[in-house]
């Protein structure tokens, strides 16, 4: 259980920091500030609910969804990950991949 919690936290932090990496190259301080703000908010939420999330790691996505959903274009990321297969997928399949 502890390993799942740690892996999930590490994955979320990595994604948020990767989002900030291209920004550093362009020196866009506002975007970098937003990335840091989001990362801080996610970490604060994890820390304030640490015991609950360790006991039930399946709750992690729901706990941070309201913070990260407005920031990431999950449809675009799913499309990019699927590549040429995205065009062949039905609308239901695309929704399923995007939600996953």
N, C-alpha and C positions, 0 to 999 in steps of 0.2 A: 504494500500500500504506500509506504513511504517513497519507494522508488518511482511509482507512478506519479505521485505528487511532485517530486523533485524534477522529473522529466518534463512534466507539463509546464511547470513554472519556467524551467530553462528554455523550453521551446517558445513560450510566449515572449520572454525577454529577448531571445535571439531574433525573433521576427520583428519585434519593435526596434531593436538596434539596427537590424539590416535595413529597415525603412529609413533610418537616419543616415546610413553610410553614403548614399549618393548625394545627400544634401551637403555633407561636409565638403565634397569635391567642388560644389557650386557655391559654397559660402552663403547659402540662404539661411541666415540666422533665424528667421521667423519659423521656417519649417523645422529646423533643428530644435527650436524651443518647444514647438508643438509635440514633436516626437518624444522629447524628454518629459514633457508634462504627462503624456499618455503613459509612458513607462512608469513614472512615479505614481500615478493614480492606480495602475494595475498592481504594483508592488504594495501600495498601502492597503488595497483591498485584500490581497493575499495575506498580508501580515495581520490585518484585523480579524480575519476569519480562518487563521491557520489551523486551529484544532478541528474545525468543521470540515475543512477541505482535506486534511490528512485522513480523517475518518471516512470521507466520501469524495474521492477525487472526481467522480462522475459529475459533480456539481460545478466544477471549475468553469466549463464553458458558459454556463448560465450566470455565474457570478461576475464575469468580466464582459459579457456580451454587450451590455449597454455602453461600455467604454470603447470597445474596439470596432463594433459594427459601423458606426458613422465614419470611421477613419479609413477602413479598407474597402476596396471594391472587390468583393469576393467573387462576383460573376466574372470579372476580367481576369482575376487570378486563376479561376478554374478553367476558363477558356484558354489561357496561356499554357497551363499545365497539360491540358488535353490535346493541344495542338490541332492537327488536321482532323482528329476524331470528334472534335467539338461540333464541327459543321454537320457531321453525320448523325449526331445524337438528337433524339426527340426532345421536345420541351420538358417533358417529365424527367428524362435522363439528365438533362442539363441542370434542372432544379435540384435533383438528388445529389449530383456531384458538387454543386455549389454549396448546398447545405452541409455536406460531409466535410 
